[in-house]
Amino acid sequence: MSEFVSNVFKLVSGSLIAQILAILLIPIITRLYTPEDFGFFTLIISIATIIAVFSNLSYQLSIMLPKDHEDAANIVTLCCILILFSSIITGVVIFLFADPIAYALNAPKITSYLMFLPIIVFFSAVFTVLTYWNSRRKRYGVYAIAQISNSLSSRLVQISAGLTSASPIGLIAGYITGYLFAITVMLQGFRGDWGLFRQVTKKRMKELAVRYKKFPLFAAWSNTSLVISTQIAPLLLVYFYSPVVVGYYAIAIQVVQMPLTLIGSAVGQVFFQKACEIKNTTSDITHIVHEVHRRLISIGIFPMLLLLIIGEDLFAIVLGLQWYTAGIFAKILSPWLLLVFIASPLSVIFSILERQQIELSFNISILFSRISVLCIGGIFLDPIWTLILFSITGVIFWGGLNLYLLKISNISYRDGMIDYLHYFLIGLAIASPLIILKVLWPQSVYFLCAAGVIVTIIYYALIVSRDEILKTSLFKIIGR
């Protein structure tokens, strides 16, 4: 477990400075662009994300599984061919049907931005494939540098464009630039791998495509359903309300998920590689699943408490008064986002245990439930109540998924719930002075936010001090 935590820290520490800078730059970006700009930008990214996740038929998930690197190289090549084909098809569809797509979304202005979809699909999907390859090769440092390049180049381009002529194109251009720089860095790690890729053959790619056919048959549809369920909100919110509501929603999601994704994605990559390795040797992944689950709870639960107490105040001060509503959205969505943060890295258990059929059923179920909730809310309710229903649905399904993943890993529900209760009570005790301040002096916004920073530092200092493996790994990173 010590090696596992150390590898996670390599990823997290390598990206930490870039992520901190990115977070610090968000207040500048939110003051340059309007909620409507973010709304159109989010719509484009949502559509591209849905297409990208299906573009290689989820064969990227099988990159970790072969024992031989040569076979994994064949799968990487297969993925890239599929991605190129999907991007070309996307471009043709946009060229022919851009206007009907824009009017179907109830957002006619989006037409001029749809042309960026094929580029975004290609870069984002290729980046994902290269991420799995570098994880297999344990090149976590390369991935960390790629994350830095992505984060900084993206934000700098967005700020530069916003200073000259702020529009959704500036946000999109920054997004594309970030992936371009990240892929360039990733390819630097391939210098020692070209010998493996020279052995790639059409015959072997076909054989491996058949060997791992469960991925396109089940995982591709499952992952697509999952991504649609997470990306459907912007598409339906713009249809029933406006791009401005989508902009508030987008910033709420982005600000909350950015620091959590930094850790969650790092844990997911290392966990996938380590769990596959353990399964191939001892076949018992119970201990590593329990340890990862417990640490994810300890990390993710306090930001949720903080948002529930002073979410709108934080958003108004840090991002600007025009984003106060986004803070309310973040407060509503925080319980769901916590469970996503915990369950997402562990969801690769379905691939490890080759239970993709069950994952497909879950993702299709949550997709239809969310479409139903958003449509009901859009027809009968205002955006706030619609998002409350949306968040409750997410809590039910992602909480259920979390418990099921524990069950198939031979971990009792009781142990899992004890972990939640343990860290919730610790967080609540540390946050109690903040709750008192909020009740007695709700108008002292700056004082509340300063107190929020203090209690956050206290909480994480306590968590690290109580976890010997976490503390040792952290000191090793700091000492380098």
N, C-alpha and C positions, 0 to 999 in steps of 0.2 A: 504493500500500500504506500510505503514511503516513496518508491520510484514513481508510482502513479501521481501522487500529489506534486512531486518535483517536476514531472513533465507538464502538469497543468500549470504550475507556476511559470515554467518557461514560456508557455503560450501567453499567459496573462501578463506577466511582467514585461515581455517583449512588446506587447501592444498597449501597456498601461499608459505610457506617456502620450502616445498618439490619441488614445481614447479620452484622456483628461483634456488634452488640447481641443479635441473635437467637441467635448461637452462644453468647454469654455467658449468655443466659437459659436455654439448654437444661439446664445443670446444676440450675437451680432446678426446672424442669418435671419432670426425671427423678427428683427427690427428692419431688415432690408426688404423682406418679402411679406406679402399679405397672406391671410388665411386662404384666400381664393387661389393664390399661386401654389400654395402647398396642397390645396385640394386637387388641382389638375395634375401636379407632379405625382401625387399619391395614386391617382387613377392610372396613370401610365405605368408606374412601378407595379401596381397590383396586377394589371393585365399581363405585363411581362413576366412577373414571378410565376403566374399560373402556367403560362406557356413554357417557361424555362424548366419547371420541375418535371414536366412531361417529355421534354425534348430528347432525353437520352434513355427514356423508358426505365428509369431508376437502376440501370446497370451500374451506376457509380457506387451503389451500396455493396456490390459484389467485389469491388476492387480489393477489399481487405481479406476476402475469404480464401483465395487460392494459396497453397503452400509455396508455390514457385513464383518468383517475381516476373518471370517471362509470361506466365499466364495473366498476371495482373496487368502487364504492359499491353497485352492484346485487348483486355477489357477497356483500358484507358483509350486506346485507339478507336475501338468500336464506339465508345461514348462520343468522342469528338466527331466522328463521321455522322452519327445520328443528330448531334447538335447542329452541325452545319446544314444538314438537310432541313431540319425544323426551322432554322432561321430563314432559309430561302423561302420556304412555304409561307412563313409569317409575312415576309416582305411582299409576296405576291398577293396575299389576302388583303393586306392594308392598301396596296395600290388600287385594288379593284373595289374595295368596300369601305373605305375610310369614312365617308359621309354617313352611310346607313349605321355603322357602328357608333358614331358620335351621337346620332339622333336617338338610337336605341338606349343609350346611357342617359339621355336627357341633358347632354352637355355638348351642344354644337361647337363650342369654342375649342374642344379638344382635338378636332380634326388635324390641325397643323402640327400637333405633337405626336400623333400616332406613328409618323414615319420613323421615329427613333426606336420603335419596338424591336425590330429585328436585331439591331446592334446591341440593345440591352439584353435580349434573350441570349445571344451568342456569348457575350462576355461573362455574364453572370453564371451561365451553365458551365462554361469551360473552367471558370474559377472554382466552382464546386468540385469538378472532376479532379483538378490539380490538387485541391485540398485533401481529398481522400488518398491520392497517390503519395503526397508528402507525409501524411499521417502514417501510411503503411511503412514508409521508409524511415519513420521517426525523425523527420526533419522539422521539428516543431519550431526551431529558430527561424527557418525560412518562412514558415507560415506567419510567425509573429511580425517579421519585417514586411511581409506582404500586407498584413493588416494595417501596419503603420502607413505604408504607402497609399493604401486605399483611403484610409480615413483622412489623412492630411491633404492629399491632392484633391480629393473630392470637396472638402470644405473650402480650401483656398480658391478653387475655381468658382464655387458657388458665391463666395464673398466678392470676388473680383467682378463677376457678372452682375451681382446685385448692386454694386457701387456704380456701375456704368449704366445699365438698363435692366432693372429687376423684372423678371418674368419667369414663368415655368421653364423656359428653355435654359435659363442659367442653372436651375436646380438639376435639370436632366443632364446637362453637359457635365456638371460636376460629378454626378453619379457615374456616368460612363467613363470619365477620366480616372476616377478612383479604381474601377475594375481594370482598366487598361494598365495602369501602373502596377497593380497587384499581380496581374498575370505575368507581366514582364519580370517581376521579382521571382515568382514561382518557377518560371522557366530557367532561371539561373541555377536552380537546384537540380536540373536535369543533366548537368554536364557529365556526371558519372553514370547516367542511365541510358545513354544513347545505344550502348551495346545491347541492352535488353530490347529496345524498340526496333533495332535492326532485325530482330528475330520474329517480329510480328508477321503473321501470314493470314491471308483471307480464310484459309481452311480452319486454322486454330480459332480465329474470331467466331466463325460459325459454330464450331464445337462448343466453345464457352458460352455463346449466346443460348444454345440449347441446354447446356448444363445448368445455367442459372436462369432458366425460363420463368421461374416463379417471380422474379423481379418485374419483368414486363407484364406478366399475367395478373399479379396481385399487388406488388409494392408500387408499381407505377400508378395504378389507379388509386391505390390507398394514399400515396403521397400527394397526388393531384387533388384528391378529395380533401385532404388535410389542408393543403395550401389554399384551395378555393374557400374552405371554411374560414380561414384566417384573413383572406383577401376579399371576401364577398361583402364585408361591411362597407368599405368605401364605394363599391359599385352600387349598392342598394341605397346607401345614404345620399349619394348624389342624385339618384333617381327620385327618391321621395322628398328630399329636402333641397340641398344646394352644395356647390363646391366649398363654400365657407364652412359648413358643418364637417365636411370631409377633412378640411384643413385642421380644424380643432382636434378631430379624432386622430389624424396622422401625427400631430405634434405630441399629443398625449401618449400615444403608443411609442413613438420614437424616443422620447425623453426617458420613459420608464424602462424600456427594453434595452437601451444602449448599454448601460453599465452591466445589466444582468446578462445580456447576450455575450458580452466580452468574456464573462466567466462560464456561462452555460455552453457556448460553442466550444471553448477550450476543453471543458470537462467531457463533452460529448465525443470529441475526436479522440482524446486519450482513452476514455472509457471503452469506446468501440474497439480500438486496437488492443487494449489490455484484456478486455473480456473475451475477444476472439482467441487471443493467445492462451488464456486460462482454459477456455473450453476445449481447445485442441490438446491440452495436456491433462488436466484433472477433471474436466467436464462439470465442475462445480463453481458457479459464479455467484453463489449466495452472499458470501462475505463481501466481495467488492461492490455488489449492488447495494447492500445495506449501508456500507460506509459512504458511498457516493450519495445515496438518498439522504442520509443524515446531514452530510455537509452542505448539500444544496439547500435544505430547509434552513440550516443555521445562517446561510448567507442571504437567502432571499426574503425571509419573513420580516426583517426590520424595515426595509424600504416600503413594504406594503403598509405597515403600521404608520410610518411617517406620512405617507400620502393620505391615509384615512384621516389623520389628524389635521394636517396643514397643507394638503395638496394644492388647493387653489391659491393660497398665499405664496407658496414657493414659485409657482408658475408666473404669477403676476409680477413678483419682484425680479426674478431671474430673466424671464423672457420678454417682459413688457406687459402693460395693462391689457393690451388687446388679446392676450392669451389666458386671461383669467378663466374663461369658459373651458379652455383645454385642461386646466387644472381640475375642474369639476369632473370632466370626462375621465381624467387619470385616476381620480379617487374612486369613481364607479368601477373602472376596469381593473383596479389593482389586485383584487382577490383572484380573478381569472388569470392575470398575467403571472402571479406568483406560482400557480399550479402549472402553467405552461413552462415556466422556468425550471421547475423541478422535474416534470415528466418528460419534457422533450429530449434531454440528453440520455434518459433511460429507455426511450422508445426504440433504440437500436436493438434492444433485447429481442424484439420480434424478428429482426433479420438474423441475429446470432442463433436463435433457437428455431429459425425457419418456420415461423408462425405468421407469415404475411397475410394469410386469409383472415385472421382475427383482427389484425391491424386495419385491413381493408373495411371490414364490417364496422369497426369503430369510427373510422374517418367518414364513411358514407353516412352513418347515423348522425354524427355531429354536423355534417354539412347540411343535411335536410332540416335538422332542428334549427339551425341558425338562419337558414333561408326563411323558414316559417316564422321565426321570432321577429326577424327584421321586417318582413312583409306585414305582419300583424301590427307591429309598432309603427311602421311607416304609414299605414292606412288609418290607424285609430289614435296614435299617441304622438307626443312631441319627441324631439331627439333625446332628451334626458331619460325619459321612461323607456324609450326604445333601447338605449344602451344599458339600462338597468336589467332589462329582460335578457339582453345579449350576454351580459356578464354572468348572470345567474346560470344561463345555459352552459356557458364555458366552465363555470365552477363544477357543475354537476358532471359533465362529461370528462373533463380533465382530471377531476378528483377520482372519478371511477376508474379512469385509465391508470392513474397512479397506483391505486390499490390492486388492480389486476396485475400490473407489472411486478409488484411485490409478491403476489401470490404465485405466479409462474416462476419466480426466482426463489421460491421456498422460504419467503419471509412472511411472518404472520401479520394480519391487519393490525393486531394489538401493538406490535412493535413499531409499525409505521405511524400509527396515531399517537403513540407516546412521544415519538420524535417531534411531531408537529406541536403537541401540547407543551412539551418541555421548552422549546425555543420560543413559542408564542408567549408563555408566561415570563420568560426571561426578558424578552423584548418589551412586553407590556410594563413590567416593573421598571425598566430603565426609561421608558418613554412616559411614565406617569407624571413627572414634573412638567413635561410639555403639555400633557392633557390638562393639567391644572391651570397652566398659563393661558391656554386656549379658552378655557371656560371663564377665567377671571378677567383677562385682558385681551379679548379677541381683536381689538383694534391695533394692538402693538405688533404690527406685521413684521417689521424688521427684527424686533426682539424675539419673536416666535421663531423666525428662520434661523437666527443665530443660536438659539437654544436647540433647534433641530440638528444643527451641525454638531453641537457639543454632545448630545445624547447619542448620535450616530457613532461618533468616535469612541465613546465609552462602550457602546455595545460591541463593536467589532474588536476593540482591544480585549474585552472580556472573552469573546469567542476564540480569538487566536491564543490567548494565554491558557485556555482550558484544553486546547487541542495540541498535544505534543508534536504530532506529525506535521500539522499545519504550521506550528511555530518554528520547528526545525527547518522545514523547507523554506519558509519565509526568510529566516535569518541567513540561510545559504545564498538566497537570491540577493539580499541586501549586501552581503559580504563580498559579492563578486566585483 
